[in-house]
Amino acid sequence: MKLHKEGYQTLINELIIIFVLAYFTYSNSSVLLEIIFLFMLFIFIITLNFFRIPKRSFERKEGIIYAPCDGKVVVIEETKEKEYFNDNRIQVSVFMSPLNVHNNLYPISGDIMYTKYHPGKFLFAWNPKASTDNERSTVVIKNNDISILCRQIAGALARRIVTYSKIKETYNCSDELGFIKFGSRVDLFLPIGTKINTKIGSKVIGGQSILATY
């Protein structure tokens, strides 16, 4: 297991605070400072867990749409995608709790056709309006057989979305697409007729669990 690069600065900042608290706690023998020190140490352990990247092996088979992240499937429905395709699509949404691994992966291999970052609100990620009202980042990836819109959505706790995609570059399935800090959601918009291989409530693993086939 390794730590994600997006967490380095956060972890360094927390370590500095911990060392300062440790110094003053040792110097003053204050019960209050001891409590604050232990609380900050707990936060540091939680942060380490949040930015972890487990060592995994990925299958990269054609015709398969893999989960873009760890989490739980919370939406499977037909809806109109209004940002890029402007047609009806099958939306599959995966919610990530703060305890999940939070790096995001490409669900298929292909070329990047579109990217756009949208500032917005910070509604809870399971709110239906989160897909269109929250801070979010949209990526469209296309290969010879299918075109998919992938949308990273910030949640009530998330305050930063990172997307590594660049227009006209080619990425392989399960390459890293980006990262969302502290609780969030990823929506996929798939063509009508795509065979869904998951169900609402299913727990999925990014780059390993199969969401659909085409």
Buried (B, 14 or more C-beta within 10 A) or exposed (E): EEBBEBBEEBBEEBEEBBEEBBEEBEEEEEEEBBEBBEEBBEEBEEBEEBBBBEEEEBEBEEEBBBBBBBBBBBBBEEBEBEBBBEEEBBBBBBBBBBEBBBBBBBBBBBBBBBBEEBEBBBBBBBBEEBBBBBBBBBBBBBBEEBBBBBBBBBBBBBEEBBBBBEEEEEBEBBBBBBBBBBBBBBBBBBBEEBEBEBEEEBEBBBBBBBBBEB
